[in-house]
Structure formats: structure tokens, C-alpha cells
Amino acid sequence: MKKTESYVILYLAFFIYSVSSICAKIASQQSVFFRVMIFLVLEVGCLGLYAVIWQQVLKRFSLITAMASKGVVVIFNLIWSVMLFNEHITIYNCIGAIIIMTGIWIVSGDQQ
């Protein structure tokens, strides 16, 4: 499989992982038990799908590269927080995201 396709699978896994946090946050905002359970089931489903894809990722990448890249979930969660929950991103959030992305770039570059 091409390297680009492998990275697409890697970031797809992290995207799905970030969607599970959306389900968790929405579940926490519900007041009706049935709605809470729906979103918790969706969260577990996302985590299950993530686990299956993660196993495929580990066939293509070293564990160091895969785990270092997991920091991109922070970026996805920042995007979700603004788009779906109308939260504000602070300068500290941006600085933290830059530090995380720099770390991913350094670790991923060392593994090639």
C-alpha cells in the first residue's frame, strides 16, 4: 500500500476517535436517560471502529510514529469545539496545538 494511503488510514482512525469525544460531550448535555444512552452507544461504536482501524494502522507504522501522531486528535477536538459547540479557542490552545504538531513532525521525520 502506498505511504499516502497509509497516512489517510492513520488520520481516519484519529478522526473517528475524535468523533467519539463529540458523542461523549453530547451525552453529557442530555437530560433524558434514553438520549444519554443513544450517544453513549454511538461513542462505544466509534471506539470499536477506531480499535479495528488502529490494528490496521499498526501493521503499517511503527508504534512510535502511530502514537506520536495521535496528538492530531487535539486539533480535531479544537475544530469540533468551535464548529459544534460554539466554544472559543484561546491563544494558549493555539500555542499548544503548534507544539503538538511540531512534536508529531519531529517524531514522524525521525522514523522515515
DSSP file with accessible surface (Angstrom, degrees, kcal/mol):
  #  RESIDUE AA STRUCTURE BP1 BP2  ACC     N-H-->O    O-->H-N    N-H-->O    O-->H-N    TCO  KAPPA ALPHA  PHI   PSI    X-CA   Y-CA   Z-CA
    1    1 A M              0   0  135      0, 0.0     5,-0.0     0, 0.0     0, 0.0   0.000 360.0 360.0 360.0 143.1    0.0    0.0    0.0
    2    2 A K     >  -     0   0  149      1,-0.1     4,-1.9     4,-0.0     5,-0.1  -0.267 360.0-119.8 -67.8 153.5    1.2    3.5   -0.8
    3    3 A K  H  > S+     0   0  116      1,-0.2     4,-2.2     2,-0.2     5,-0.2   0.886 113.3  55.2 -61.7 -38.5    2.5    5.7    2.0
    4    4 A T  H  > S+     0   0  107      1,-0.2     4,-2.1     2,-0.2    -1,-0.2   0.924 107.3  49.6 -62.2 -42.8   -0.1    8.3    1.3
    5    5 A E  H  > S+     0   0   89      1,-0.2     4,-2.2     2,-0.2    -1,-0.2   0.876 108.1  54.2 -64.1 -36.6   -2.9    5.7    1.7
    6    6 A S  H  X S+     0   0   11     -4,-1.9     4,-2.3     1,-0.2    -1,-0.2   0.914 108.8  48.1 -63.8 -41.6   -1.4    4.6    5.0
    7    7 A Y  H  X S+     0   0   48     -4,-2.2     4,-2.7     2,-0.2     5,-0.3   0.866 107.9  55.3 -68.0 -34.1   -1.4    8.1    6.3
    8    8 A V  H  X S+     0   0   92     -4,-2.1     4,-2.3     2,-0.2    -2,-0.2   0.938 109.8  46.5 -61.8 -44.2   -5.1    8.5    5.2
    9    9 A I  H  X S+     0   0   37     -4,-2.2     4,-2.3     2,-0.2    -2,-0.2   0.918 111.4  52.6 -63.7 -41.5   -5.9    5.4    7.2
   10   10 A L  H  X S+     0   0    0     -4,-2.3     4,-1.8     1,-0.2    -2,-0.2   0.955 114.0  40.7 -58.8 -50.4   -4.0    6.7   10.2
   11   11 A Y  H  X S+     0   0   67     -4,-2.7     4,-2.2     1,-0.2    -1,-0.2   0.801 110.2  58.6 -75.8 -24.9   -5.8   10.1   10.2
   12   12 A L  H  X S+     0   0   82     -4,-2.3     4,-2.6    -5,-0.3    -1,-0.2   0.922 105.2  51.6 -64.0 -41.6   -9.1    8.5    9.5
   13   13 A A  H  X S+     0   0    0     -4,-2.3     4,-2.4     1,-0.2    -2,-0.2   0.932 111.6  46.1 -59.8 -44.4   -8.6    6.4   12.7
   14   14 A F  H  X S+     0   0    0     -4,-1.8     4,-2.2     2,-0.2    -1,-0.2   0.856 109.7  54.6 -69.1 -33.6   -7.9    9.6   14.6
   15   15 A F  H  X S+     0   0   80     -4,-2.2     4,-1.8     2,-0.2    -2,-0.2   0.947 110.1  46.2 -61.8 -47.5  -10.9   11.4   13.1
   16   16 A I  H  X S+     0   0   21     -4,-2.6     4,-1.5     1,-0.2    -2,-0.2   0.908 110.4  54.1 -63.1 -39.3  -13.2    8.6   14.2
   17   17 A Y  H  X S+     0   0   77     -4,-2.4     4,-0.9     1,-0.2    -1,-0.2   0.906 107.7  50.3 -60.9 -39.5  -11.6    8.7   17.6
   18   18 A S  H  X S+     0   0    0     -4,-2.2     4,-1.1     1,-0.2     3,-0.4   0.843 103.3  59.5 -69.8 -30.7  -12.3   12.4   17.8
   19   19 A V  H  X S+     0   0   37     -4,-1.8     4,-2.1     1,-0.2    -1,-0.2   0.858  97.0  61.6 -65.1 -31.6  -16.0   11.8   16.9
   20   20 A S  H  X S+     0   0    7     -4,-1.5     4,-2.1     1,-0.2    -1,-0.2   0.879 100.6  53.1 -62.9 -33.7  -16.3    9.6   20.0
   21   21 A S  H  X S+     0   0   44     -4,-0.9     4,-2.3    -3,-0.4    -1,-0.2   0.836 105.2  54.7 -70.7 -30.0  -15.5   12.6   22.1
   22   22 A I  H  X S+     0   0   18     -4,-1.1     4,-2.7    -3,-0.2     5,-0.2   0.938 108.2  48.8 -63.3 -47.0  -18.3   14.5   20.4
   23   23 A C  H  X S+     0   0   12     -4,-2.1     4,-2.5     1,-0.2    -2,-0.2   0.903 111.0  50.7 -59.7 -40.8  -20.7   11.7   21.3
   24   24 A A  H  X S+     0   0   33     -4,-2.1     4,-2.0     2,-0.2    -1,-0.2   0.915 111.3  47.2 -64.3 -42.8  -19.5   11.8   24.9
   25   25 A K  H  X S+     0   0   67     -4,-2.3     4,-0.9     2,-0.2    -2,-0.2   0.923 112.9  48.2 -66.9 -42.8  -19.9   15.6   25.2
   26   26 A I  H >< S+     0   0   38     -4,-2.7     3,-0.8     1,-0.2     4,-0.5   0.911 110.0  53.3 -63.6 -39.9  -23.4   15.5   23.7
   27   27 A A  H >< S+     0   0    5     -4,-2.5     3,-1.2     1,-0.2    -1,-0.2   0.899 105.4  54.4 -60.3 -38.8  -24.3   12.6   26.0
   28   28 A S  H 3< S+     0   0   94     -4,-2.0    -1,-0.2     1,-0.3    -2,-0.2   0.726 105.7  53.6 -69.6 -18.6  -23.2   14.7   29.0
   29   29 A Q  T << S+     0   0  113     -4,-0.9    -1,-0.3    -3,-0.8     2,-0.2   0.494  89.2  99.2 -92.3  -5.4  -25.5   17.5   27.9
   30   30 A Q    <   -     0   0   50     -3,-1.2     3,-0.0    -4,-0.5    -3,-0.0  -0.570  48.6-170.3 -85.7 147.7  -28.7   15.4   27.7
   31   31 A S        +     0   0  116     -2,-0.2     2,-0.5     1,-0.0    -1,-0.1   0.577  67.3  81.0-108.7 -15.3  -31.2   15.3   30.5
   32   32 A V  S  > S-     0   0   69      1,-0.1     4,-2.1     2,-0.0     3,-0.4  -0.825  74.3-141.0 -96.1 127.2  -33.3   12.3   29.2
   33   33 A F  H  > S+     0   0  153     -2,-0.5     4,-2.6     1,-0.2     5,-0.2   0.870 100.2  55.7 -55.3 -42.3  -31.8    8.9   30.0
   34   34 A F  H  > S+     0   0  145      1,-0.2     4,-2.0     2,-0.2    -1,-0.2   0.912 108.8  47.3 -60.5 -42.0  -32.7    7.4   26.6
   35   35 A R  H  > S+     0   0  134     -3,-0.4     4,-2.0     2,-0.2    -1,-0.2   0.886 109.7  53.6 -67.1 -39.3  -30.9   10.2   24.8
   36   36 A V  H  X S+     0   0   33     -4,-2.1     4,-2.2     1,-0.2    -2,-0.2   0.947 109.5  48.6 -58.3 -46.7  -27.8    9.8   27.0
   37   37 A M  H  X S+     0   0   75     -4,-2.6     4,-2.6     1,-0.2     5,-0.2   0.880 106.8  56.0 -64.3 -37.9  -27.8    6.1   26.2
   38   38 A I  H  X S+     0   0   70     -4,-2.0     4,-2.2     1,-0.2    -1,-0.2   0.951 111.7  42.7 -59.2 -48.2  -28.1    6.7   22.4
   39   39 A F  H  X S+     0   0   52     -4,-2.0     4,-2.2     2,-0.2    -1,-0.2   0.846 112.5  53.0 -71.9 -31.0  -25.0    8.9   22.4
   40   40 A L  H  X S+     0   0   63     -4,-2.2     4,-2.5     2,-0.2    -1,-0.2   0.902 109.3  49.6 -69.1 -37.1  -23.1    6.6   24.7
   41   41 A V  H  X S+     0   0   97     -4,-2.6     4,-2.5     2,-0.2    -2,-0.2   0.917 110.8  50.1 -65.0 -41.8  -23.8    3.7   22.4
   42   42 A L  H  X S+     0   0   88     -4,-2.2     4,-2.5    -5,-0.2    -2,-0.2   0.905 109.6  52.0 -61.7 -39.6  -22.6    5.8   19.4
   43   43 A E  H  X S+     0   0   45     -4,-2.2     4,-2.5     2,-0.2    -2,-0.2   0.943 110.3  46.6 -62.4 -46.7  -19.5    6.6   21.4
   44   44 A V  H  X S+     0   0   98     -4,-2.5     4,-2.5     1,-0.2    -1,-0.2   0.895 111.1  53.5 -64.3 -37.3  -18.7    3.0   22.0
   45   45 A G  H  X S+     0   0   45     -4,-2.5     4,-2.5     2,-0.2    -1,-0.2   0.925 109.0  48.3 -62.4 -43.6  -19.4    2.2   18.4
   46   46 A C  H  X S+     0   0   24     -4,-2.5     4,-2.7     1,-0.2    -2,-0.2   0.915 111.8  49.7 -61.6 -43.0  -16.9    4.9   17.3
   47   47 A L  H  X S+     0   0   62     -4,-2.5     4,-2.3     2,-0.2    -2,-0.2   0.876 110.1  51.0 -65.9 -35.7  -14.3    3.5   19.7
   48   48 A G  H  X S+     0   0   39     -4,-2.5     4,-1.9     2,-0.2    -2,-0.2   0.933 112.0  46.0 -65.6 -45.0  -14.9   -0.1   18.4
   49   49 A L  H  X S+     0   0   91     -4,-2.5     4,-2.4     1,-0.2     5,-0.2   0.920 111.9  52.5 -63.2 -41.3  -14.4    1.1   14.8
   50   50 A Y  H  X S+     0   0   19     -4,-2.7     4,-3.1     1,-0.2    -1,-0.2   0.914 106.4  53.5 -59.2 -43.3  -11.4    3.0   15.9
   51   51 A A  H  X S+     0   0   47     -4,-2.3     4,-1.6     2,-0.2    -1,-0.2   0.898 109.4  48.1 -61.7 -40.0   -9.9   -0.1   17.5
   52   52 A V  H  X S+     0   0   94     -4,-1.9     4,-1.2     2,-0.2    -1,-0.2   0.942 115.2  43.8 -66.0 -46.5  -10.3   -2.1   14.3
   53   53 A I  H  X S+     0   0   27     -4,-2.4     4,-2.2     1,-0.2     3,-0.3   0.894 108.1  60.0 -66.2 -37.0   -8.7    0.6   12.2
   54   54 A W  H  X S+     0   0   28     -4,-3.1     4,-2.3     1,-0.2    -1,-0.2   0.884 100.6  55.0 -59.6 -37.6   -6.0    1.1   14.8
   55   55 A Q  H  X S+     0   0  110     -4,-1.6     4,-0.7     1,-0.2    -1,-0.2   0.889 108.6  48.3 -63.7 -35.7   -4.9   -2.5   14.3
   56   56 A Q  H >X S+     0   0   71     -4,-1.2     4,-0.6    -3,-0.3     3,-0.6   0.875 108.7  54.3 -70.3 -36.0   -4.6   -1.9   10.6
   57   57 A V  H >X S+     0   0    0     -4,-2.2     4,-1.7     1,-0.2     3,-1.6   0.918 102.7  56.6 -62.1 -42.7   -2.5    1.2   11.3
   58   58 A L  H 3< S+     0   0   57     -4,-2.3    -1,-0.2     1,-0.3    -2,-0.2   0.716 100.1  59.3 -67.7 -18.0   -0.1   -0.7   13.5
   59   59 A K  H << S+     0   0  154     -4,-0.7    -1,-0.3    -3,-0.6    -2,-0.2   0.731 114.6  36.3 -75.2 -22.8    0.6   -3.0   10.6
   60   60 A R  H << S+     0   0   86     -3,-1.6     2,-0.3    -4,-0.6    -2,-0.2   0.616 118.5  41.1-105.2 -20.8    1.8   -0.1    8.5
   61   61 A F  S  < S-     0   0   25     -4,-1.7    -1,-0.1   -55,-0.1     2,-0.1  -0.936  82.5-104.2-129.1 156.1    3.6    2.2   11.0
   62   62 A S     >  -     0   0   50     -2,-0.3     4,-2.5     1,-0.1     5,-0.2  -0.411  37.9-115.1 -70.5 155.4    5.9    1.8   14.0
   63   63 A L  H  > S+     0   0  106      1,-0.2     4,-2.9     2,-0.2     5,-0.3   0.880 115.3  57.2 -61.7 -35.7    4.2    2.2   17.3
   64   64 A I  H  > S+     0   0  103      1,-0.2     4,-2.3     2,-0.2    -1,-0.2   0.945 110.2  42.5 -61.3 -48.4    6.3    5.3   18.0
   65   65 A T  H  > S+     0   0    5      2,-0.2     4,-2.1     1,-0.2    -2,-0.2   0.930 115.7  49.0 -65.2 -44.5    5.1    7.1   14.8
   66   66 A A  H  X S+     0   0    0     -4,-2.5     4,-0.7     1,-0.2    -2,-0.2   0.936 114.8  43.5 -63.4 -45.6    1.5    6.0   15.3
   67   67 A M  H >< S+     0   0   91     -4,-2.9     3,-0.6     1,-0.2     4,-0.3   0.879 112.4  52.4 -70.1 -36.6    1.3    7.1   18.9
   68   68 A A  H >< S+     0   0   28     -4,-2.3     3,-1.3    -5,-0.3    -1,-0.2   0.895 107.1  53.7 -64.7 -36.6    3.1   10.4   18.3
   69   69 A S  H >< S+     0   0    0     -4,-2.1     3,-2.1     1,-0.2    -1,-0.2   0.681  86.5  83.1 -71.6 -16.2    0.6   11.1   15.5
   70   70 A K  T X< S+     0   0   54     -4,-0.7     3,-2.0    -3,-0.6     4,-0.3   0.735  71.2  79.6 -62.3 -18.3   -2.3   10.6   17.9
   71   71 A G  T X> S+     0   0   20     -3,-1.3     3,-1.6    -4,-0.3     4,-0.6   0.721  72.4  78.7 -61.7 -17.7   -1.7   14.2   19.1
   72   72 A V  H <> S+     0   0   12     -3,-2.1     4,-2.1     1,-0.3     3,-0.4   0.749  75.5  75.7 -64.8 -18.3   -3.6   15.3   16.0
   73   73 A V  H <> S+     0   0   11     -3,-2.0     4,-2.9     1,-0.2    -1,-0.3   0.863  87.5  60.3 -60.6 -32.5   -6.8   14.4   17.9
   74   74 A V  H <> S+     0   0   63     -3,-1.6     4,-2.1    -4,-0.3    -1,-0.2   0.919 104.5  48.5 -60.7 -41.3   -6.3   17.6   19.9
   75   75 A I  H  X S+     0   0   40     -4,-0.6     4,-2.3    -3,-0.4    -2,-0.2   0.936 111.2  49.2 -64.3 -46.9   -6.5   19.6   16.6
   76   76 A F  H  X S+     0   0   45     -4,-2.1     4,-2.8     1,-0.2    -2,-0.2   0.926 110.7  51.0 -57.8 -43.6   -9.7   17.7   15.6
   77   77 A N  H  X S+     0   0   55     -4,-2.9     4,-2.4     1,-0.2    -1,-0.2   0.860 107.5  52.6 -66.4 -34.2  -11.2   18.4   19.0
   78   78 A L  H  X S+     0   0   30     -4,-2.1     4,-1.7     2,-0.2    -1,-0.2   0.924 111.0  47.6 -63.3 -43.0  -10.4   22.1   18.7
   79   79 A I  H  X S+     0   0   77     -4,-2.3     4,-2.8     1,-0.2     5,-0.3   0.936 112.9  48.1 -63.2 -45.8  -12.2   22.2   15.4
   80   80 A W  H  X>S+     0   0   41     -4,-2.8     4,-2.9     1,-0.2     5,-0.9   0.892 107.2  56.5 -61.4 -40.8  -15.2   20.3   16.7
   81   81 A S  H  X5S+     0   0   15     -4,-2.4     6,-2.4    -5,-0.2     4,-0.7   0.882 114.0  39.1 -62.3 -35.9  -15.4   22.6   19.8
   82   82 A V  H  X5S+     0   0   60     -4,-1.7     4,-0.8     4,-0.2    -2,-0.2   0.937 121.4  41.8 -76.5 -48.2  -15.7   25.7   17.6
   83   83 A M  H  <5S+     0   0  121     -4,-2.8    -2,-0.2    -5,-0.2    -3,-0.2   0.895 129.5  21.9 -69.6 -41.5  -17.9   24.2   14.9
   84   84 A L  H  <5S+     0   0   86     -4,-2.9    -3,-0.2    -5,-0.3    -1,-0.2   0.757 132.4  31.5-101.8 -28.4  -20.4   22.2   17.0
   85   85 A F  H  <<S-     0   0   40     -5,-0.9    -3,-0.2    -4,-0.7    -2,-0.1   0.318  92.4-126.1-117.9   5.7  -20.3   23.7   20.5
   86   86 A N     <  +     0   0  133     -4,-0.8    -4,-0.2    -6,-0.2     2,-0.2   0.817  53.9 156.4  53.1  36.2  -19.5   27.4   19.8
   87   87 A E        -     0   0   76     -6,-2.4     2,-0.4    -7,-0.1    -1,-0.2  -0.492  40.5-117.2 -87.0 162.3  -16.6   27.4   22.1
   88   88 A H        -     0   0  170     -2,-0.2     2,-0.5    -6,-0.0    -1,-0.0  -0.836  14.2-137.2-104.8 140.2  -13.7   29.8   21.8
   89   89 A I        -     0   0   70     -2,-0.4     2,-0.2     4,-0.0   -11,-0.0  -0.822  22.3-152.4 -94.8 128.9  -10.1   28.9   21.1
   90   90 A T     >  -     0   0   67     -2,-0.5     4,-1.9     1,-0.1     3,-0.2  -0.475  30.0-105.9 -93.5 170.5   -7.6   30.8   23.2
   91   91 A I  H  > S+     0   0  112      1,-0.2     4,-2.7     2,-0.2     5,-0.2   0.866 122.5  57.4 -62.9 -33.0   -4.0   31.8   22.3
   92   92 A Y  H  > S+     0   0  183      1,-0.2     4,-2.5     2,-0.2    -1,-0.2   0.870 103.5  52.4 -67.1 -36.5   -2.9   29.0   24.7
   93   93 A N  H  > S+     0   0   64     -3,-0.2     4,-2.4     2,-0.2    -1,-0.2   0.914 111.2  47.4 -61.8 -43.0   -4.9   26.5   22.7
   94   94 A C  H  X S+     0   0   57     -4,-1.9     4,-2.4     2,-0.2    -2,-0.2   0.919 111.9  49.0 -65.5 -43.7   -3.2   27.6   19.5
   95   95 A I  H  X S+     0   0   82     -4,-2.7     4,-2.4     1,-0.2    -2,-0.2   0.933 112.3  49.0 -62.5 -43.6    0.3   27.5   21.1
   96   96 A G  H  X S+     0   0   28     -4,-2.5     4,-2.5     1,-0.2    -2,-0.2   0.915 110.4  50.5 -61.9 -42.3   -0.4   24.0   22.5
   97   97 A A  H  X S+     0   0   12     -4,-2.4     4,-2.7     2,-0.2    -1,-0.2   0.903 110.0  50.5 -63.5 -39.8   -1.6   22.8   19.1
   98   98 A I  H  X S+     0   0  109     -4,-2.4     4,-2.5     2,-0.2    -2,-0.2   0.923 110.4  49.5 -64.8 -41.5    1.5   24.2   17.4
   99   99 A I  H  X S+     0   0  113     -4,-2.4     4,-2.3     2,-0.2    -2,-0.2   0.929 112.2  48.2 -63.2 -43.9    3.7   22.4   20.0
  100  100 A I  H  X S+     0   0   53     -4,-2.5     4,-2.5     2,-0.2    -2,-0.2   0.941 112.3  47.8 -62.2 -46.4    1.9   19.1   19.4
  101  101 A M  H  X S+     0   0   75     -4,-2.7     4,-2.5     1,-0.2    -1,-0.2   0.888 110.7  52.2 -65.2 -36.2    2.1   19.4   15.6
  102  102 A T  H  X S+     0   0   66     -4,-2.5     4,-2.6     2,-0.2    -1,-0.2   0.927 109.4  49.9 -64.3 -42.1    5.8   20.2   15.9
  103  103 A G  H  X S+     0   0   31     -4,-2.3     4,-2.7     2,-0.2     5,-0.3   0.911 110.5  49.5 -62.2 -42.6    6.3   17.1   18.0
  104  104 A I  H  X S+     0   0   10     -4,-2.5     4,-2.8     2,-0.2     5,-0.3   0.939 111.6  49.2 -61.2 -44.9    4.4   15.0   15.5
  105  105 A W  H  X S+     0   0  194     -4,-2.5     4,-2.1     2,-0.2    -2,-0.2   0.925 113.0  46.6 -62.6 -42.8    6.5   16.4   12.7
  106  106 A I  H  X S+     0   0   85     -4,-2.6     4,-1.7     2,-0.2    -2,-0.2   0.950 116.4  42.9 -65.5 -48.5    9.8   15.7   14.5
  107  107 A V  H  X S+     0   0   42     -4,-2.7     4,-1.0     1,-0.2    -2,-0.2   0.923 115.7  48.2 -67.1 -42.6    9.0   12.2   15.6
  108  108 A S  H  < S+     0   0   12     -4,-2.8     4,-0.4    -5,-0.3     3,-0.4   0.885 110.1  53.3 -66.1 -35.6    7.5   11.2   12.2
  109  109 A G  H >< S+     0   0   41     -4,-2.1     3,-0.8    -5,-0.3    -1,-0.2   0.867 105.4  54.2 -67.7 -33.4   10.5   12.7   10.4
  110  110 A D  H 3< S+     0   0  122     -4,-1.7    -1,-0.2     1,-0.2    -2,-0.2   0.754 103.7  56.7 -70.2 -25.1   12.9   10.6   12.6
  111  111 A Q  T 3<        0   0   85     -4,-1.0    -1,-0.2    -3,-0.4    -2,-0.2   0.555 360.0 360.0 -87.0  -7.4   11.1    7.4   11.7
  112  112 A Q    <         0   0  151     -3,-0.8    -3,-0.0    -4,-0.4    -4,-0.0  -0.231 360.0 360.0 -84.5 360.0   11.5    7.6    7.9
